[in-house]
Every structure is written in structure tokens, then in C-alpha cells.
Amino acid sequence: MRISIVDWTHQFLKQYVKEGDHCIDATVGNGGDMLYLKQLVKDTGTVSGFDIQQMALDHTREKLAAHGFTGNLYLDSHANMGQYFEKESIAAIVFNLGYLPGGDHKLATKAESTIQAIEESLLLLKRGGVISLCIYSGGDSGFEEKDAVLSYLKGLDHKKYLVITNEFYNKPNHPPMPVFIIKN
């Protein structure tokens, strides 16, 4: 059985996201994570998503509709998500860093806005909530964002947050790194 980073993060998220929760997909991409979150929260919960590319929002809207779902989609940077929600109201926030698969590789997440988005996420996250980061590096994405994000996370107060990093240790070519932050 082959396990992808998406499979791995979804299995982890399933432990924290319950029916009726509110979740955010900070980088909607093609909508896979947003669909998965909506399936977890069911009709009584809500899922919101952010992306700076209209194409990503359109793909996500289509994917959700094909499964009978809707979601709140924002054409905005994930760094601005704090403007849309109350503090400590979100059960889970999902990030896939890098570029939109099938999109323009020049439009990729950057360390500065990603760290700002993580800071906003920590304020929005309710106690016992989780942030999932899939950090893609190498190739077009480079290593700068990965190094900056990991450095930032290392400095989080261990009494307030548990940060778990994982590696696909024997996978070649700079595999993605799943990271989880749990708010104590």
C-alpha cells in the first residue's frame, strides 16, 4: 500500500476534526483537502478556503459541487485569514505549501506570508485544534520557505503548542514534509 503525504495528513486530521466543526483550507489548490474536511464536518460544520489564484477557487468550487457540498471561498492570501474569523473558533487549518499543481510555478507560497498565516492560524485555532502543514521543497519551491517555517516553529512555546515533524525518510528527491501543530 502506498501512502502519500495527503493520505498521511488526512489520517492525522481525522483524529481532531468532528462533525459540526469549522475548518480552514489555507491554500485550496485543487480542492482535495477542502473536500476531505467538508466530509468530516458534514452538513452541520463549515469549511472555508483561501487562495490567491482564481483558478484554484474555481477548481475547488467544482470539486465540492460534484460531491454535493459548498464552502466559503476567498480570493485572498492566507496571511489575511484572521480578518474573517473569530479567535479560537477553528478546529483545523490545513496548508499545502509550494505551488498549485498544474498552475504557474512562479506563483508559490513564500516564507514571509506563510509565517504570517501560521501566526494568524495560532490565534484562530481553538484549544485542542490542529494545524497541518505539508511542506514541499526542492525544485521550483526551493528550501528557503521550508527552513524559515521550521525555524519559526522551533521557537513556539512548548507549553502552548506541540509541534510534530515527520519525514518520508527513504524517499528520494526532497520529499514533502508533513508537520502538525496542536494547540494545548
RODOZA-142368 format. One line per field, with one value per residue: y negated, x negated, z of N, C-alpha, C, O, CB in turn; residue in one letter. Coordinates in steps of 0.02 Angstrom, whole numbers, plus 50000, padded with zeros to 5 digits. Each point is the difference from the previous one (the first is absolute). Glycine has a CB too. Example, Ala and Ser with C-alpha at 12.3 -4.5 7.8 and 13.67 -1.06 7.14 Angstrom:
BEGIN
n_c2 = (50284|49888)
n_c1 = (49340|49923)
n_c3 = (50390|49902)
ca_c2 = (49941|49941)
ca_c1 = (50045|49958)
ca_c3 = (50000|50003)
c_c2 = (49940|49945)
c_c1 = (49955|50039)
c_c3 = (50000|50037)
o_c2 = (50001|49945)
o_c1 = (49948|49975)
o_c3 = (50033|50008)
cb_c2 = (50058|50087)
cb_c1 = (50147|49966)
cb_c3 = (50029|49884)
residuo = (A|S)
***
This chain:
BEGIN
n_c2 = (50059|49893|49930|49876|49922|50039|50125|49914|49893|50105|50072|49860|49955|50131|49940|49861|50027|50022|50001|49833|49962|49858|50090|49870|50096|49885|50052|50014|50047|50036|49959|50111|49916|49961|50152|50032|49887|50048|50148|49936|49911|50113|49894|49948|49938|49870|50067|49836|50042|49880|50013|49863|50094|49925|50145|50028|49958|50095|50129|49972|49986|50144|50075|49951|50042|50152|50012|49915|49868|49857|49977|49856|49996|49880|49966|50009|50036|50139|49843|49990|50140|49872|49943|50136|50013|49930|50003|50158|50036|50127|50154|49954|49870|50112|49915|50083|49905|49978|49924|50025|50165|49911|49856|49936|50115|49837|50050|50055|49963|49875|50076|49884|50080|50124|49908|49929|50143|50040|49868|50036|50146|49949|49917|50124|50107|50011|50022|50121|49917|50092|49871|50131|49918|50099|49929|50020|49990|50003|49910|49871|50007|49960|50082|49847|50079|50105|49893|49916|50121|50053|49858|49987|50138|49968|49882|50099|49955|50165|49922|49994|50140|50161|49933|50160|49959|50128|50021|50065|50058|50048|49855|49991|49854|49927|50133|49870|49976|50073|49858|50066|49844|50106|49841|50082)
n_c1 = (49958|49922|50010|50020|49928|50156|49989|49936|50112|50122|49943|49987|50147|50064|49951|50087|50143|50127|50099|49977|49849|50022|49892|49927|49987|49875|50023|50176|49868|50102|50090|49894|50028|50149|50044|49943|50082|50138|49980|49984|50129|50109|50071|49919|49868|49995|49891|49956|49921|49901|49987|49918|50103|50153|49934|50032|50151|50029|49951|50093|50133|49981|49977|50134|50090|49950|50068|50155|49885|50052|49854|50031|49923|49914|49965|49890|49848|50047|49967|50167|50027|50003|50118|50093|50004|50052|49843|50024|50082|49889|50044|49878|49911|49987|49855|50015|49853|50005|50061|50151|49942|49981|49913|49898|49879|50032|50114|49883|50084|49901|49942|50101|50130|49953|49980|50141|50072|49936|50056|50147|49988|49975|50139|50087|49957|50145|49886|49950|49938|49906|49924|50013|49851|50034|49839|50023|49835|49952|50002|50019|49964|49843|49966|50078|50122|49916|49924|50126|50080|49884|49973|50150|50000|49873|50092|50135|49981|49939|50129|50077|49961|49997|49890|50049|49859|50075|49859|50092|49857|50006|50057|49862|50016|49977|50109|50087|49928|50158|49969|50119|50000|50073|50053|49927)
n_c3 = (50000|49894|50156|49881|50110|49982|50094|50112|50013|50003|50127|50077|49972|50067|50144|49973|49925|50112|49883|49991|49935|49950|49902|49957|49863|50067|49844|49935|49922|49924|50147|50073|50126|49958|49990|50142|50072|49939|50059|50149|50000|49939|49940|50133|49912|49929|49909|50010|49866|50023|49838|49985|49894|49972|49985|50153|49988|49875|50072|50122|49921|49933|50135|50066|49879|50001|50151|49971|50032|49988|50044|50041|49842|50081|49835|50150|49990|50067|50043|50020|50103|50102|49899|50042|50167|50128|50033|49984|49838|49965|50053|49909|49957|49870|49984|49854|50044|49844|49908|50009|49991|49855|50041|49930|50056|50022|50113|50130|50126|50005|50129|50003|49990|50093|50125|49977|50005|50140|50067|49956|50061|50145|49998|49947|50113|50084|50105|49892|49860|49929|49938|49892|49973|49861|50037|49826|50036|49858|49880|49994|50157|49987|50112|50007|50054|50080|50081|50044|50061|50091|50065|50046|50074|50092|50069|50043|50155|49993|50074|49852|49928|50028|49881|49953|49904|49929|49935|49884|50107|49851|49913|49899|50017|50165|50069|50008|50138|50032|50085|50101|50053|50119|50033|50136)
ca_c2 = (49941|49938|49946|49934|49950|49982|50055|49997|49943|50011|50047|49963|49951|50036|50006|49935|49965|50034|49972|49935|49955|49953|50012|49956|50022|49937|50000|50049|50038|50030|50014|50065|49995|49969|50053|50047|49967|49995|50066|50011|49955|50015|49943|49954|49963|49958|49999|49941|50009|49942|50007|49938|50013|50013|50067|50047|49995|50029|50074|50023|49992|50055|50064|50003|50007|50068|50043|49974|49956|49931|49974|49929|49993|49932|49983|49959|50035|50033|49955|49956|50038|49975|49948|50031|50046|49984|50036|50064|50028|50046|50066|50023|49958|50042|49966|50036|49947|50010|49972|50036|50051|49983|49928|49962|50014|49936|49980|50049|49972|49970|50005|49943|50003|50063|49992|49955|50040|50046|49959|49989|50065|50016|49960|50025|50070|50011|50047|50068|49999|50020|49971|50048|49968|50043|49956|50024|49962|50025|49979|49931|49971|49982|50022|49941|50000|50056|49983|49945|50024|50045|49958|49966|50049|50021|49950|49996|50018|50070|50007|49982|50036|50059|50001|50066|50003|50068|50002|50059|50004|50037|49979|49956|49936|49949|50012|49952|50012|49984|49970|49988|49957|50011|49948|50029)
ca_c1 = (50042|49962|50029|49975|50003|50070|50029|49972|50029|50071|50009|49986|50055|50061|50002|50014|50056|50064|50061|50019|49942|49982|49931|49974|49947|49964|49974|50047|49974|50052|50058|50001|50004|50063|50050|49992|50023|50073|50027|49993|50043|50068|50043|50005|49938|49983|49930|49983|49936|49965|49949|49989|50012|50070|50003|50003|50067|50046|49993|50026|50073|50024|49990|50049|50066|50006|50015|50059|49979|49979|49953|49986|49936|49975|49943|49960|49943|50011|49975|50055|50057|50022|50051|50064|50026|49988|49946|50014|50062|49986|49976|49942|49978|49957|49957|49956|49954|49972|50039|50059|49986|50030|50003|49939|49951|49974|50047|49992|49999|49935|49988|50027|50074|50018|49990|50054|50061|49995|50013|50072|50031|49993|50050|50066|50007|50027|49961|50008|50002|49939|49979|49962|49959|49964|49947|49967|49938|49962|50026|50023|50017|49941|49997|50004|50062|49996|49953|50028|50059|49977|49967|50054|50037|49956|50004|50065|50002|50018|50055|50062|50006|49960|49982|49977|49976|49993|49961|50000|49928|49965|50026|49950|50018|50029|50071|50035|49996|50060|49988|50062|49996|50060|50006|50014)
ca_c3 = (50000|49995|50039|49979|50052|50009|50039|50068|50035|50009|50056|50061|50010|50018|50073|50030|49969|50015|49970|50028|50008|49946|49978|49947|49954|49990|49932|49973|49944|49958|50041|50032|50073|50018|49993|50056|50062|49997|50014|50072|50040|49976|49985|50057|50004|49942|49978|49962|49966|49975|49949|49964|49930|49985|49973|50056|50030|49952|50004|50065|49998|49958|50035|50054|49970|49973|50057|50035|50055|49988|50050|49995|49965|50002|49957|50046|50028|50065|50052|50021|50025|50065|49990|49983|50051|50071|50032|50033|49975|49945|50023|49962|49945|49957|49952|49954|49978|49933|49946|49980|49950|49935|49993|49988|50053|50027|50052|50053|50067|50020|50072|50039|50006|50033|50073|50022|50000|50058|50059|50000|50014|50072|50035|49981|50020|50067|50041|49976|49927|49966|49937|49959|49950|49954|49976|49939|49987|49943|49935|49994|50065|50039|50070|50044|50039|50048|50054|50039|50037|50053|50049|50036|50041|50055|50053|50032|50071|50005|50048|49965|49936|49985|49929|49980|49931|49973|49938|49958|50009|49947|49934|49968|49968|50044|50008|50042|50073|50038|50066|50035|50059|50041|50051|50066)
c_c2 = (49938|49945|49935|49953|49980|50053|49994|49943|50010|50048|49965|49952|50033|50007|49936|49965|50042|49966|49935|49951|49950|50009|49952|50039|49936|49992|50050|50040|50027|50028|50066|49997|49970|50050|50048|49970|49995|50068|50016|49958|50009|49935|49949|49959|49960|50004|49938|50010|49935|50020|49933|50008|50019|50071|50052|49999|50031|50076|50027|49997|50058|50067|50008|50013|50071|50051|49974|49952|49929|49981|49926|49992|49927|49993|49950|50043|50033|49957|49955|50037|49976|49946|50030|50040|49976|50042|50062|50031|50056|50065|50022|49951|50039|49955|50051|49946|50018|49967|50044|50053|49985|49926|49970|50010|49936|49974|50054|49964|49976|50000|49944|50005|50065|49994|49953|50040|50050|49962|49986|50064|50017|49961|50027|50069|50005|50049|50071|50005|50015|49960|50053|49960|50055|49955|50034|49957|50032|49975|49927|49967|49977|50024|49942|50001|50055|49982|49945|50023|50045|49961|49963|50048|50023|49952|49994|50026|50072|50012|49985|50043|50061|50000|50068|49996|50074|49996|50064|50015|50034|49983|49951|49933|49952|50010|49947|50020|49982|49975|49986|49956|50010|49947|50032|49961)
c_c1 = (49956|50035|49968|50002|50072|50036|49979|50032|50075|50014|49988|50058|50064|50008|50024|50062|50063|50058|50018|49944|49996|49926|49982|49949|49965|49972|50040|49974|50055|50058|50002|50006|50066|50057|49996|50025|50076|50032|49996|50050|50073|50040|50002|49936|49987|49926|49991|49931|49974|49953|49994|50012|50073|50009|50006|50069|50052|49998|50030|50076|50031|49994|50051|50070|50012|50017|50059|49984|49989|49950|49992|49931|49981|49940|49958|49942|50019|49975|50054|50058|50026|50053|50070|50032|49984|49943|50027|50066|49991|49970|49937|49987|49947|49962|49965|49955|49970|50044|50060|49982|50038|50004|49932|49952|49970|50045|49998|50002|49930|49996|50034|50075|50022|49992|50054|50066|50000|50014|50075|50036|49997|50051|50071|50015|50028|49954|50016|50004|49932|49989|49958|49963|49968|49948|49965|49939|49962|50031|50018|50010|49940|50005|50011|50062|49998|49956|50029|50059|49978|49964|50052|50034|49958|50004|50067|49995|50026|50056|50067|50012|49955|49988|49970|49977|49992|49957|50016|49926|49962|50025|49951|50030|50039|50075|50033|49996|50067|49982|50068|49987|50066|49999|50020|50053)
c_c3 = (50000|50039|49979|50060|50014|50042|50073|50039|50012|50058|50067|50016|50025|50076|50034|49974|50009|49963|50036|50009|49942|49985|49944|49959|49979|49930|49959|49941|49957|50041|50036|50076|50022|49996|50059|50065|50001|50014|50075|50041|49983|49991|50057|50010|49938|49985|49957|49969|49971|49943|49963|49925|49989|49973|50055|50032|49954|50002|50064|50002|49959|50036|50057|49972|49973|50054|50041|50057|49975|50054|49989|49970|49995|49952|50040|50024|50066|50058|50028|50032|50067|49995|49991|50056|50070|50027|50034|49978|49949|50027|49964|49943|49961|49951|49956|49970|49932|49949|49983|49948|49935|49988|49987|50059|50030|50055|50054|50067|50016|50076|50040|50009|50034|50075|50028|50004|50058|50064|50007|50020|50074|50042|49986|50028|50071|50038|49979|49924|49970|49936|49965|49946|49958|49966|49941|49989|49943|49936|49999|50068|50040|50072|50048|50044|50053|50059|50045|50043|50058|50055|50043|50049|50059|50059|50034|50072|50007|50051|49967|49939|49998|49925|49984|49927|49981|49938|49963|49990|49943|49930|49969|49979|50044|50010|50044|50073|50033|50070|50031|50062|50038|50055|50066|50037)
o_c2 = (49994|49988|49992|50015|49986|49983|50006|50009|49981|49990|50014|49997|49970|50006|50002|49957|50059|49944|49996|49942|50009|50002|49972|50034|49961|49945|50058|50057|49962|50034|50014|50037|50021|50001|50018|50033|50012|50003|50036|50025|49978|49946|49942|49954|50006|50012|49985|50035|49956|50053|49961|49953|50047|50033|50049|50053|50034|50033|50051|50047|50029|50041|50054|50043|50026|50054|50026|49990|49987|50035|49973|50021|49957|50036|49939|50062|49974|50010|49971|49969|50011|49986|49963|50016|49961|50057|50001|50029|50028|49999|50032|49972|50025|49955|50051|49961|50059|49945|50059|49983|49990|49978|50035|49980|50002|49959|50049|49940|50027|49996|50013|49994|50001|50023|50012|49990|50012|50024|50004|50000|50027|50026|49999|50017|49967|50035|50019|50054|50004|49983|50030|49960|50043|49958|50051|49939|50053|49971|49957|49939|49955|50032|50011|49988|49989|50009|50004|49981|49993|50016|49997|49984|50014|50019|49959|50047|50014|50053|50022|50011|49998|50001|50021|49981|50041|49946|50053|49982|49978|50035|49952|49989|49973|49958|49966|50058|49942|50029|49978|50009|49990|49991|50029|50018)
o_c1 = (49954|50060|49939|50028|50018|50036|50041|50021|50026|50046|50034|50023|50037|50056|50023|50027|50003|49994|49999|50012|50031|49959|50043|49956|50026|49985|49978|50021|50040|50043|50050|50040|50028|50044|50050|50035|50031|50053|50043|50029|50044|49972|50015|49999|50035|49958|50040|49958|50039|49969|50047|49992|50026|50050|50037|50027|50046|50052|50034|50032|50050|50046|50029|50036|50055|50026|50014|50042|49992|49994|50019|49950|50042|49951|50006|50002|50040|50021|49992|50051|50058|50035|50049|50060|49953|49988|50056|50036|50049|49955|49956|50046|49952|50029|49976|50023|49995|50025|50003|49973|50061|50023|49952|50015|49970|49979|50038|49989|49951|50050|50033|50025|50050|50043|50025|50038|50052|50036|50027|50047|50048|50023|50042|50058|49976|49960|50058|50008|49950|50047|49955|50030|49965|50018|49966|50003|50020|50054|49961|49993|50004|50049|50006|49997|50019|50020|49994|50006|50025|50008|49993|50010|50027|49989|50008|49963|50057|50031|50052|50057|49943|50047|49951|50040|49980|49992|50011|49971|49945|49985|49979|50060|50051|50039|49966|49991|50021|49958|50046|49949|50054|49950|50054|50018)
o_c3 = (50040|49990|50002|50052|50058|50046|50046|50058|50052|50039|50049|50057|50039|50025|50057|50034|49984|49977|50061|50016|49948|50046|49967|50026|49960|49979|49993|49991|49974|49973|50034|50029|50051|50044|50030|50038|50053|50032|50026|50047|50038|49996|49988|50040|49950|50044|49956|50028|49981|50003|49997|49962|50031|50015|49994|50016|50024|50001|50000|50023|50021|49997|50008|50025|50005|49986|50054|50044|49940|50051|49948|50030|49983|50006|49992|49996|50039|50057|50053|50014|50016|50049|50003|49996|50011|49977|50026|50041|49976|50043|50030|49970|50028|49969|50025|49958|49982|50012|50020|49947|50000|49947|49984|50056|50054|50040|49997|50005|49975|50035|50050|50057|50035|50038|50055|50048|50031|50043|50055|50039|50028|50051|50045|50011|50046|49969|49994|49973|50036|49965|50030|49965|50026|49959|50008|50006|49974|50001|50019|50006|50041|50019|50061|50060|50057|50058|50061|50058|50056|50059|50061|50058|50054|50057|50046|50014|49982|50000|50025|49980|50024|49961|50031|49956|50041|49971|50030|49949|49983|49952|50033|50004|49978|49978|50039|50017|49998|50034|49966|50034|49972|50035|50005|50056)
cb_c2 = (50068|50047|50085|50004|49973|49955|50068|50038|49944|49990|50081|50012|49959|50055|50080|50034|49886|50091|50120|50118|50082|49914|50149|49863|50144|50058|49909|49869|50068|49993|49917|50004|49968|49888|49972|50017|49923|49903|50002|50001|49940|50166|50132|50125|50082|49911|50142|49892|50160|49891|50164|50014|49991|49846|49914|49930|49861|49866|49941|49913|49844|49894|49942|49878|49852|49916|50008|50113|50111|49934|50138|49952|50147|49951|50080|49869|49944|50101|50032|49956|50085|50040|49966|49988|50133|49913|49893|49930|49861|49903|49998|50148|49867|50142|49853|50133|49912|50163|49887|49916|50096|50126|49964|49935|50106|50015|49888|50135|50048|49932|50042|49936|49929|50040|50007|49910|49976|50048|49943|49910|50010|49997|49900|49915|50065|49944|49900|49971|49914|50132|49850|50134|49856|50123|49898|50102|49912|50130|50158|50093|50117|49869|50081|49948|49965|50073|50029|49939|50000|50076|49989|49938|50023|50035|49982|49967|49865|49977|49947|49874|49894|50065|49853|50078|49846|50089|49878|49993|50025|50056|50066|50113|50090|49963|50157|49916|50035|50059|49970|50101|49924|50134|49884|50025)
cb_c1 = (50138|49894|50083|50013|49867|49964|49959|49871|49887|49971|49930|49852|49912|49937|49885|49853|49921|49961|50041|50077|49908|50132|49965|50064|50039|49986|49904|50067|49862|49869|50005|49893|49847|49913|49946|49865|49862|49937|49923|49851|49862|50023|50052|50080|49920|50136|49950|50111|49994|50039|49976|49925|49855|49968|49895|49850|49919|49936|49861|49863|49939|49921|49848|49893|49943|49892|49865|50014|49955|50117|49921|50123|49981|50090|50060|50099|49883|49968|49897|49916|49897|49854|49863|49898|50034|50133|49879|49898|50000|50026|50161|49979|50072|50051|50007|50063|49980|49923|49894|50098|49921|50040|50146|50049|50005|49970|50036|49942|50144|49947|49859|49882|49960|49922|49850|49903|49955|49881|49859|49942|49921|49855|49883|49934|49929|50160|49940|50050|50143|49966|50047|50054|50012|50081|50019|50106|49974|49912|50081|50061|50096|49936|49917|49939|50044|49997|49910|49957|50045|49981|49908|50007|50035|49934|49908|50094|49962|49853|49870|49928|50086|50000|50029|50039|49961|50120|49897|50143|50078|49996|50141|49880|49950|49872|50012|50087|49854|50106|49842|50097|49868|50053|49976|49866)
cb_c3 = (50021|49897|50095|49830|49909|49844|49852|49900|49897|49839|49876|49921|49871|49866|49935|49982|49931|50136|49908|50040|50114|49988|50067|50045|49999|50140|50046|50047|50094|49945|49888|49877|49954|49915|49844|49903|49952|49885|49859|49934|49968|50062|49940|50013|50124|49984|50047|50048|49993|50110|49990|50124|49954|49961|49908|50004|50036|49927|49932|50032|49989|49901|49964|50044|49966|49926|49949|49924|50119|49894|50059|50070|49952|50113|49899|50040|49906|49886|49891|49895|49922|49994|49945|49889|49908|50038|49990|50055|50043|49879|49996|50059|50037|50041|50056|50017|50138|50023|49935|50076|50091|50060|50092|49875|49890|49849|49921|49921|50062|49861|49924|49899|49862|49860|49932|49899|49845|49896|49934|49872|49858|49930|49948|49886|49878|49990|50103|50133|49969|50084|50015|50057|50048|50022|50108|49943|50148|50064|49964|49887|49960|49907|49906|49855|49843|49848|49866|49852|49840|49858|49862|49844|49845|49859|49891|49875|50051|49968|50068|50061|49919|50138|49967|50126|49969|50075|50021|49992|50137|50129|50004|49957|49917|49985|49947|49888|50000|49901|49998|49925|49971|49940|49909|49949)
residuo = (M|R|I|S|I|V|D|W|T|H|Q|F|L|K|Q|Y|V|K|E|G|D|H|C|I|D|A|T|V|G|N|G|G|D|M|L|Y|L|K|Q|L|V|K|D|T|G|T|V|S|G|F|D|I|Q|Q|M|A|L|D|H|T|R|E|K|L|A|A|H|G|F|T|G|N|L|Y|L|D|S|H|A|N|M|G|Q|Y|F|E|K|E|S|I|A|A|I|V|F|N|L|G|Y|L|P|G|G|D|H|K|L|A|T|K|A|E|S|T|I|Q|A|I|E|E|S|L|L|L|L|K|R|G|G|V|I|S|L|C|I|Y|S|G|G|D|S|G|F|E|E|K|D|A|V|L|S|Y|L|K|G|L|D|H|K|K|Y|L|V|I|T|N|E|F|Y|N|K|P|N|H|P|P|M|P|V|F|I|I|K|N)
***
